[in-house]
Amino acid sequence: MNSMGQTVANLTRPPAATSARVRFSRLVDLVRPASLKWQICLTILTLLFCSAFLIQIWNYKNFLSGEVQRTEEKHLVIAQNLSLAMSRYINDVAQVFIYLQADLAQDDMVTRSHVMMRKFDLDTITIVRADNSIAQTTSAFGQVPPLPSAEVLDELREGVSTVLFGVQMSDLERIGDRKYFVLGLNLPDGALAIGYLKTDYIKSLQEKILFGDNGHSAIFDASGRAIAHPSRTVEDNMMDASGISVVALMLERKEGVGMFYSPPMDQDMIAGYTYVPETGWAVMVPQPLSELSAAVHASLLESYLVALLTALILAFMGWRLANRIVQPIEHFTRSSQEITHGNYNVELPDLEQSSREMSTLNESLKKMIATVRQSEHRLRAALRLEEQESQRKNEFIVIASHELRTPLNGVLGMLSACSDRSQDAELRGYLDVAHGSAKRLSRIVDNMIAFTEASEDELKVSPAPFDARSALETLCKDFAKRAEAKGLTFDFSWPRGEKRLLVADRDKIEQVVSLLLDNAVKFTDRGGVVFSVQTETAIDGTGSTLVISVRDTGAGMAEADQAEIFKPFSHLVGAQASNPFARHHQGIGMGLCIAKTVATAMGGSLSFASQLNQGSTFVARIPVETSIPQGSRNNA
C-alpha cells in the first residue's frame, strides 16, 4: 500500500483512546509546585534548622574539645599520682626486704618479721645457696612457694640495678598457683636472698580509681603484661598488652595523653599514661570517648532546648511574615482568575497596610481592570452592532436566494423545453450551454441558503428510515453523467451483504454526498472518482457508523493550503486564490465548509487526506441506526 493508501486507511479507522494524557496529567499533579506561602515557610524553616544544626555542631566540637582537654589533664595527674604511690611502695618494700633477710637467722625476730612481711605483701623470704639449694626460708602466710625458675634466679644474680638499694626485681611471674614479683639481693659466697612480693596492694590501688561508667586504671609490668586490670580475664591471664600503642609508649618510659582502641573494653579510649621509674611498670588511666560525648550532650541539653525554642519562635514569625507577603498575592491570584473567567466586576481592596510594592501593584491592577471594563463595554457594543449587521446580511441573502430560486427554476424549465423542441443542432448547443450555466447558478444559490442556515445554527436533524443504497445510487446518476462528459471514470461501490435500510436524516446525508461528489468532479480533469459506502458496527454493539469515502485523482492540495480547506470562501482567498487551477473552476468555496458543518450536526465528522497533483480523499463518518422497527421497515 502506498503512502496515500495508508493515510486513507488511517482516516477510516475510529480514533483510539490512549492513557498517555492521563498519565501525563497525573505526573504534572505530582510535580506541581507548592503554594508560595509554604515555599517561604519551608525556606525559612530550612534555613533556621540548618543554622541551628551548624551552631550545635560547632558548640559540640568546642565542648568536646574542652572536655577532652580537661580529661587529659585530670587523667594524667591521676596516673602520675598512682605512679608516685607505687614508687614509694616499692622503695619501702626493697628496704624492708634488705632488713628482714639480714635478721632471718635470729629466731626471736621471726614473729616481728612476719608482721612486717604481711604489711608489705611479702609472702616469703628465702636464702638460696650458689647451687640454688635452699639454705633458709620463712613464710608470713604459712605456705612456702616453690623456687622460681633457674632463668629467673640467674637474672637476679646478674642484675646490676642500684635504684632499689641494690635489690633486683623480676617481671611478674606465675609460681605455683600464685603470681609474684621476685626480689633478689646478692649475698657473699654466691648466695642469693629472694623475696616473693604479692600483687594485692597494687590491685587495691588500681581498684580505688574508678569514675564514670567505665573509667578505670590499669597497671602493666616492664614487659607489658597485666598486673592489675578491671577485666578479670586480662588480669588472671597476665595478658600481654605491649602491642597497644599507649602501652608501648609507657614501656619506652614516656608519659602523656593518647587515644587508642581497647580490645578488652571494645571501645575507643582516651588515657593519661606514665611509668614507675624504679621498676619500669606502665600505669595508665583510660576512659571511653563515648562517655565524654555523653557528658558533652548533657552539657549541651540546655542549649538544645534554647535552640529549639528559638527556632519555634522564629518559625512562628516566619509564618506571620509569609502570610503578610502572600496574602496580597493570593488576592491578586483570585482576582486574576475571576478576570480570566470574564468577571471584570471584581473589587480589589485597599492594601495600604501592605508593602509599598504591593500597594503600587494593587493600584495598577485596579486601573487595568477599569480599562478592561471600558474596552469590554466598547467591544460588546461593537459586537452587538456587528451581529445585527450580520443578521441583516443573512436575512438579505436568504430572501434574495429564495427570490432567485423561483425565476431560475422557470429559466431551467424553459431552457430544457426549448432544447427538447429545437430542431436546429447549433441552437440546441447554445441552449445546453445556457442550461448548464443556469444549473450552476442554481447550485450556488442552494449553497448560499445552506451556508446561511448552517452559520445561524438552524440545522435540524430528522432521522427516519430510508433505503440508503437506492437513494445514493439515484444521487450518483447526475454526477456520473457530469464525470462522463469530462472524460472521467466514476465508480460507486456498495459492499455485498451491506445493510441497505438505515435510520438517519436522508436529506442531510444526500447533501454531504452531493457536496463531496460535486467537489471531486469539479476539480478532477483526468482519471476518475471513486465513491464507496460501508457501515461499521461498534465493538460493544451500541451503534453503527456510515462511512462515506470519495476519492479523486484531481489536482490535490499542497500542505500549506490544507489548513484552510474547511473555512468558508477558501476558494476565493488565501493560497488557493493564486492557484491558476483553482481559478479555472467555478465556485465560491462554501461546499466543503457546509459538508463539514452538516456532518458535525449529525454527530459525525469529516476528514481528508490530499497530495498535490495526486488527488484527495474525503471520509465522512455519520452515526446511523441499523435496527429498524417493523412498522418503519414497511414504510421504508
C-alpha positions in Angstrom: 0.0 0.0 0.0 1.4 3.5 -0.9 1.5 6.4 1.5 -1.8 7.8 0.1 -3.5 4.5 0.8 -2.1 4.3 4.3 -3.3 7.8 5.0 -6.8 6.9 3.8 -6.8 3.7 5.9 -5.9 5.7 9.0 -8.7 8.1 8.3 -11.3 5.3 8.0 -10.3 3.8 11.4 -12.2 5.0 14.6 -10.0 7.1 16.9 -8.4 5.0 19.7 -8.3 6.3 23.2 -4.9 6.3 25.0 -3.9 6.7 28.6 -0.8 8.7 27.8 -2.6 12.0 28.5 -4.0 10.7 31.8 -0.5 9.5 32.9 1.0 12.9 31.9 -1.6 14.8 33.8 -1.0 12.7 36.9 2.7 13.4 36.6 2.0 17.1 36.4 -0.1 16.9 39.5 2.8 15.2 41.4 5.4 17.8 40.4 3.1 20.7 40.8 4.9 23.3 43.0 3.6 24.1 46.4 1.9 27.4 47.3 4.1 30.4 47.7 3.3 30.6 51.4 4.5 27.1 52.0 7.6 27.7 49.9 8.5 30.8 52.0 7.8 28.9 55.3 9.7 25.9 54.3 12.7 28.0 53.1 12.7 29.9 56.5 12.4 26.7 58.5 15.1 25.0 56.4 17.5 28.0 57.0 16.6 28.1 60.7 17.2 24.4 61.3 20.3 24.3 59.2 21.7 27.3 61.1 20.8 25.7 64.4 22.3 22.4 63.3 25.6 24.0 62.3 25.7 26.1 65.5 25.1 22.9 67.6 27.8 21.1 65.7 30.2 24.0 66.4 29.2 24.0 70.1 29.5 20.2 70.3 33.1 20.4 68.9 34.0 23.2 71.2 32.5 21.4 74.3 34.1 18.1 73.3 37.5 19.8 72.8 37.2 21.4 76.2 36.1 18.1 77.8 39.0 16.3 76.2 41.4 18.9 77.4 40.1 18.7 81.0 40.1 14.9 80.8 43.7 14.8 79.6 44.9 17.0 82.4 42.8 15.0 85.0 43.8 11.6 83.8 47.4 12.4 83.5 47.5 13.8 87.1 45.8 10.6 88.4 48.2 8.4 86.5 51.2 10.4 87.9 49.8 10.2 91.5 49.3 6.4 91.1 52.9 6.0 89.8 54.2 8.0 92.7 52.3 5.9 95.2 53.7 2.7 93.7 57.2 4.2 93.5 57.1 4.9 97.3 55.6 1.5 98.0 58.3 -0.4 96.0 61.1 1.6 97.7 59.7 0.7 101.1 59.4 -3.0 100.1 63.0 -3.0 99.0 64.3 -1.6 102.3 62.1 -3.9 104.4 63.4 -6.9 102.3 67.0 -5.9 102.9 66.4 -5.5 106.6 64.4 -8.8 107.1 66.7 -11.0 105.1 69.6 -10.0 107.4 67.6 -11.0 110.5 66.4 -14.3 109.1 68.8 -16.4 111.2 67.6 -14.8 114.5 64.7 -16.9 115.9 63.5 -14.1 118.2 62.9 -11.9 115.1 60.7 -14.3 113.2 57.4 -13.1 114.7 58.1 -9.5 114.2 59.4 -10.2 110.6 56.1 -11.9 109.7 54.1 -8.9 110.8 56.2 -6.6 108.6 56.1 -9.1 105.7 52.3 -9.3 105.8 52.1 -5.5 106.0 54.1 -5.1 102.7 52.7 -8.2 101.0 56.0 -10.1 101.2 54.8 -13.7 101.1 58.2 -15.5 101.7 61.9 -14.7 102.1 64.3 -17.5 101.2 68.2 -17.7 101.2 69.4 -19.7 98.2 72.9 -21.1 98.0 75.1 -20.8 94.9 73.9 -24.2 93.7 70.2 -23.0 94.1 69.6 -25.1 97.1 67.6 -23.6 100.0 69.6 -22.5 103.0 66.9 -20.8 105.0 63.2 -19.8 104.4 60.4 -18.2 106.2 56.8 -17.5 105.2 54.4 -15.0 106.6 51.4 -16.8 105.2 52.2 -20.4 106.3 52.8 -22.0 102.8 56.3 -21.7 101.2 56.0 -21.3 97.5 58.5 -23.3 95.2 61.6 -21.7 93.9 61.5 -19.6 90.8 62.9 -21.0 87.6 66.7 -21.1 87.2 66.4 -18.4 84.5 64.8 -16.0 86.9 67.4 -16.7 89.6 70.3 -16.2 87.1 68.7 -12.9 86.0 68.5 -11.7 89.7 72.2 -12.7 90.3 73.3 -10.9 87.2 71.2 -7.7 87.8 73.2 -4.5 88.2 70.4 -2.1 89.1 71.2 0.2 92.0 67.8 2.0 92.0 66.3 -0.1 94.8 69.4 -0.1 97.1 70.8 -2.9 95.0 67.7 -5.1 95.1 66.8 -6.6 91.8 63.2 -7.3 90.7 61.9 -9.7 88.1 58.8 -9.2 85.9 55.5 -10.7 87.0 55.9 -14.5 87.3 53.5 -17.3 87.9 54.9 -19.5 90.7 52.7 -22.4 91.6 49.1 -21.2 91.5 50.0 -17.6 92.5 51.6 -14.6 90.8 54.6 -12.9 92.3 57.3 -10.4 91.7 60.6 -12.0 92.8 63.0 -9.7 94.7 66.7 -10.6 94.6 69.8 -9.5 96.7 73.2 -10.9 96.1 75.0 -12.3 99.3 78.5 -13.5 99.9 79.7 -16.8 98.5 77.2 -16.7 95.6 74.2 -16.9 97.9 71.0 -15.1 96.9 68.3 -13.7 99.1 64.9 -13.8 97.3 61.5 -12.4 98.3 58.1 -13.2 96.9 56.1 -10.0 96.5 52.4 -10.4 96.0 50.2 -8.0 93.9 47.4 -7.5 96.4 48.4 -3.9 97.4 48.9 -2.9 93.7 45.5 -4.4 92.9 43.9 -2.4 95.7 45.4 0.8 94.4 44.0 0.0 90.9 40.5 -0.8 92.2 40.3 2.5 94.0 40.5 4.5 90.8 37.0 4.2 89.2 35.0 7.0 87.6 32.1 7.3 85.1 30.7 4.1 83.8 33.9 2.5 82.6 36.7 4.9 83.6 39.5 3.0 85.5 43.2 2.5 85.9 45.4 -0.3 84.6 49.0 -1.4 85.6 51.4 -3.5 83.5 54.9 -4.8 84.3 58.1 -3.8 82.4 57.2 -6.4 79.7 53.7 -5.2 79.1 51.9 -8.0 81.0 48.8 -7.1 83.0 49.4 -6.7 86.8 46.1 -5.1 87.8 43.2 -4.6 85.4 39.4 -4.2 85.7 38.9 -7.3 83.4 39.4 -10.4 85.5 40.3 -12.4 82.3 43.0 -10.0 81.3 44.4 -9.9 84.8 44.3 -13.7 85.5 46.0 -14.5 82.2 48.6 -11.7 82.6 47.7 -10.6 79.1 50.5 -9.1 77.1 49.3 -5.6 76.1 52.6 -4.4 74.6 51.0 -4.2 71.2 48.7 -1.4 72.3 50.1 1.9 71.2 49.8 3.6 74.6 51.3 0.7 76.5 54.2 0.6 74.0 54.9 4.3 74.8 54.8 3.6 78.5 57.3 0.7 78.1 59.6 3.2 76.4 59.3 5.3 79.7 57.2 8.0 78.2 54.2 9.8 79.7 51.4 11.8 78.2 47.8 11.5 76.9 46.7 9.4 74.0 43.7 7.7 72.3 43.6 4.1 71.4 41.2 1.2 70.9 40.9 -1.2 73.8 40.1 -4.8 72.7 39.0 -5.9 76.2 36.6 -2.9 76.5 35.7 -2.9 72.8 35.7 0.9 72.8 37.8 3.8 71.7 39.6 5.2 74.8 41.4 8.3 75.9 44.1 7.8 78.6 46.7 9.6 80.7 49.7 7.3 80.9 53.1 7.3 82.7 55.5 4.8 84.3 57.1 3.8 87.6 60.8 4.9 87.4 62.2 2.2 89.7 60.6 -0.8 88.0 59.5 0.4 84.5 55.9 -0.6 85.3 53.3 1.0 83.0 50.5 3.0 84.6 47.5 4.4 82.7 44.1 5.9 83.5 41.8 5.3 80.5 38.1 6.4 79.9 35.8 5.6 76.9 35.4 8.5 74.5 31.6 7.8 74.4 31.4 8.9 78.0 33.0 12.2 77.1 30.4 12.6 74.2 27.6 11.8 76.6 28.9 14.4 79.1 29.0 16.9 76.3 25.5 16.2 75.2 24.3 16.5 78.8 26.1 19.9 78.9 24.5 21.0 75.7 21.0 19.9 76.6 20.1 23.3 77.8 21.4 24.9 74.6 19.4 22.4 72.6 16.3 23.5 74.3 17.1 27.1 73.8 17.8 26.5 70.1 14.6 24.6 69.7 12.6 27.4 71.4 14.3 30.0 69.3 13.6 28.0 66.2 9.9 27.7 67.1 9.6 31.5 67.8 11.4 32.3 64.5 9.2 29.8 62.7 6.1 31.5 64.0 7.4 34.8 63.0 8.3 33.4 59.6 4.7 32.1 59.2 3.4 35.5 60.0 5.8 37.1 57.6 4.8 34.6 54.9 1.1 35.4 55.4 1.9 39.2 55.2 3.7 38.6 51.9 1.5 36.0 50.3 -2.0 37.3 51.3 -2.0 40.1 48.8 -0.5 37.8 46.1 -3.3 35.2 46.8 -5.9 38.0 46.5 -4.3 39.1 43.2 -4.4 35.4 42.0 -8.1 35.1 42.8 -8.8 38.4 41.1 -6.9 37.4 38.0 -8.7 34.1 37.9 -12.0 35.9 38.1 -10.9 38.3 35.3 -9.7 35.2 33.2 -13.2 33.8 33.5 -14.7 37.1 32.3 -15.7 38.7 35.6 -14.4 42.2 35.3 -16.6 43.5 38.2 -14.2 42.1 40.8 -13.4 44.5 43.5 -9.9 44.9 44.9 -9.4 46.0 48.5 -7.0 48.7 49.6 -3.6 47.4 50.5 -2.1 50.5 52.2 -1.1 48.3 55.2 0.9 46.0 53.0 4.3 46.8 51.4 4.7 49.8 49.1 5.3 47.4 46.1 2.1 45.5 46.8 0.1 48.8 47.2 1.5 50.0 43.8 0.7 46.7 42.1 -2.8 46.9 43.6 -3.4 50.4 42.2 -2.1 49.4 38.8 -4.3 46.3 38.7 -7.3 48.5 39.6 -6.6 50.8 36.7 -6.1 47.8 34.4 -9.4 46.4 35.4 -11.1 49.7 34.8 -9.5 50.0 31.4 -10.6 46.4 30.5 -14.1 47.1 31.6 -14.3 50.1 29.3 -12.8 48.1 26.5 -15.3 45.3 27.2 -18.2 47.7 27.0 -17.0 49.1 23.7 -16.3 45.6 22.3 -19.8 44.3 23.4 -21.4 47.3 21.8 -19.4 46.8 18.6 -20.2 43.1 18.7 -23.9 43.7 19.0 -23.8 46.1 16.1 -21.8 43.6 14.0 -24.2 40.8 14.9 -27.2 43.0 13.9 -25.4 43.8 10.6 -24.6 40.1 10.0 -28.2 39.1 10.8 -29.5 41.6 8.3 -27.0 40.4 5.7 -28.0 36.8 6.3 -31.7 37.7 6.0 -30.9 39.5 2.8 -29.0 36.5 1.4 -31.8 34.1 2.3 -34.5 36.4 0.9 -32.5 37.1 -2.3 -31.7 33.4 -2.7 -35.3 32.4 -2.4 -36.3 35.1 -4.8 -33.7 34.0 -7.3 -34.6 30.3 -7.0 -38.2 30.7 -8.4 -37.2 32.5 -11.6 -34.2 30.2 -12.0 -36.4 27.2 -11.9 -38.5 28.8 -14.6 -35.5 29.6 -16.7 -34.2 26.0 -16.3 -37.6 24.6 -17.3 -38.0 26.8 -20.3 -34.4 26.1 -21.5 -35.0 22.4 -21.2 -38.3 22.7 -23.1 -36.7 24.8 -25.9 -33.8 22.4 -26.2 -36.0 19.4 -26.5 -38.2 21.0 -29.2 -35.5 22.7 -31.2 -34.5 21.0 -34.5 -31.5 23.2 -35.0 -28.4 21.5 -33.6 -26.5 24.7 -33.3 -29.3 26.4 -31.4 -29.7 23.3 -29.2 -26.0 23.6 -28.3 -26.4 27.2 -27.3 -29.4 26.2 -25.2 -27.5 23.4 -23.4 -24.7 25.9 -22.5 -27.3 28.3 -21.1 -29.0 25.4 -19.2 -25.6 24.4 -17.7 -24.9 27.9 -16.6 -28.3 28.3 -15.0 -27.8 24.9 -13.3 -24.5 26.1 -11.8 -26.2 29.3 -10.7 -28.9 27.3 -9.0 -26.3 25.2 -7.1 -24.6 28.4 -5.9 -28.0 29.8 -4.7 -28.7 26.4 -2.9 -25.2 26.6 -1.3 -25.8 30.1 -0.1 -29.0 29.2 1.5 -27.4 26.1 3.2 -24.4 28.1 4.4 -26.7 30.8 5.9 -28.7 28.1 7.7 -25.6 26.4 9.0 -24.0 29.7 10.2 -27.2 30.5 12.1 -27.2 27.1 13.8 -30.6 26.4 12.2 -29.7 22.8 11.1 -32.2 20.3 12.5 -31.6 16.6 12.2 -34.7 14.5 11.4 -33.8 10.8 11.4 -36.1 8.5 9.5 -35.8 5.0 7.9 -34.8 5.0 4.2 -33.2 2.8 1.6 -29.7 4.2 1.6 -28.4 2.3 -1.4 -31.3 3.2 -3.6 -31.1 6.9 -2.5 -27.3 7.1 -3.1 -27.5 5.3 -6.5 -30.1 7.8 -7.7 -28.0 10.6 -6.5 -24.9 9.3 -8.3 -26.5 9.3 -11.7 -26.2 13.0 -12.3 -22.6 13.1 -11.1 -21.8 10.1 -13.3 -23.1 12.0 -16.3 -21.0 15.0 -15.4 -17.9 12.9 -15.0 -18.5 11.1 -18.3 -19.0 14.5 -20.0 -15.4 15.4 -18.7 -14.0 12.1 -19.9 -13.6 10.8 -16.3 -14.5 7.4 -14.8 -17.0 7.2 -12.0 -17.2 4.2 -9.7 -19.8 3.6 -7.0 -19.3 0.6 -4.6 -21.7 -0.8 -2.1 -20.3 -4.0 -0.5 -22.3 -7.1 -1.0 -24.4 -8.0 2.0 -24.2 -4.5 3.4 -27.4 -3.3 5.1 -29.5 -1.0 2.9 -32.1 0.2 5.4 -30.8 2.8 7.8 -32.3 5.3 10.2 -30.8 8.8 9.6 -31.5 12.2 8.1 -31.7 11.3 4.4 -31.6 14.9 3.2 -28.6 15.8 5.2 -26.7 12.6 4.1 -27.5 13.4 0.4 -26.4 17.0 0.9 -23.0 15.9 2.3 -22.6 13.3 -0.5 -23.6 15.8 -3.2 -21.1 18.4 -2.0 -18.3 15.9 -1.8 -19.0 14.5 -5.3 -19.5 17.9 -6.8 -16.1 19.0 -5.4 -14.4 15.8 -6.7 -15.9 16.0 -10.2 -15.2 19.8 -10.4 -11.5 19.6 -9.5 -10.7 16.4 -11.5 -9.7 16.8 -15.2 -8.1 13.3 -15.7 -8.5 9.9 -14.1 -11.8 9.5 -12.2 -13.8 9.5 -9.0 -14.4 6.5 -6.7 -17.4 6.7 -4.3 -17.7 4.0 -1.7 -20.0 3.4 1.2 -20.0 0.9 4.1 -21.3 0.6 7.6 -19.2 -0.2 10.7 -20.6 -1.6 14.0 -19.1 -0.6 17.3 -17.3 -3.4 19.2 -19.8 -3.2 22.1 -22.7 -3.3 19.6 -24.1 0.0 20.8 -24.4 1.7 17.4 -23.3 1.8 13.8 -21.4 4.3 11.6 -22.0 5.1 8.0 -18.6 5.6 6.4 -18.7 7.6 3.1 -15.5 7.8 1.1 -14.9 10.0 -2.0 -11.6 9.6 -3.7 -10.4 11.5 -6.8 -7.3 11.8 -8.9 -7.6 15.6 -9.3 -5.2 18.4 -8.6 -4.9 17.7 -4.8 -3.7 20.3 -2.4 -0.4 21.5 -1.1 0.2 21.1 2.6 0.2 24.8 3.1 -3.4 25.0 1.7 -4.9 22.2 3.7 -5.3 24.2 6.9 -7.8 26.5 5.2 -9.8 23.8 3.3 -12.9 23.8 5.6 -13.1 27.6 6.0 -15.8 29.4 4.0 -14.8 31.1 0.8 -11.4 29.4 0.9 -11.6 29.1 -2.9 -11.6 32.9 -3.2 -9.0 33.9 -0.6 -5.7 32.5 0.7 -3.2 30.3 -1.1 -5.9 28.8 -3.4 -6.8 32.2 -4.8 -3.4 32.5 -6.6 -3.7 28.9 -7.9 -4.4 29.0 -11.7 -6.0 25.6 -11.4 -8.4 26.7 -8.7 -9.3 29.9 -10.6 -10.1 27.7 -13.6 -13.0 26.0 -11.8 -16.2 27.7 -10.8 -17.4 28.1 -7.2 -17.0 30.4 -4.2 -15.6 27.9 -1.7 -18.5 27.1 0.5 -19.1 23.4 -0.4 -16.7 21.7 2.0 -17.4 24.1 4.8 -21.1 23.2 4.5 -20.4 19.5 4.3 -18.3 19.5 7.5 -21.0 21.6 9.3 -23.8 19.2 8.3 -21.8 16.1 9.2 -20.9 17.6 12.6 -24.6 18.5 13.2 -25.5 14.8 12.7 -22.9 13.8 15.3 -20.3 12.7 12.7 -17.1 14.0 11.3 -15.4 14.9 8.0 -11.7 14.3 7.4 -9.4 14.3 4.4 -6.0 13.4 3.0 -4.5 15.1 0.0 -1.3 15.2 -2.0 -0.5 17.8 -4.6 -1.0 16.6 -8.2 -2.1 13.1 -6.9 -5.7 13.7 -5.7 -7.7 13.9 -2.5 -9.8 11.6 -0.3 -12.6 12.8 1.9 -14.1 10.5 4.5 -17.4 11.3 6.3 -18.3 9.2 9.3 -22.0 9.6 10.3 -23.8 7.7 13.2 -26.8 5.7 12.0 -29.2 3.1 13.3 -29.4 -0.3 11.5 -32.2 -1.8 13.7 -35.5 -0.6 12.3 -38.9 -1.3 13.8 -41.2 -3.5 11.7 -43.7 -0.7 11.0 -41.0 1.7 9.9 -39.4 -1.0 7.7 -42.6 -1.4 5.8 -42.9 2.4 5.3 -39.3 2.5 4.1 
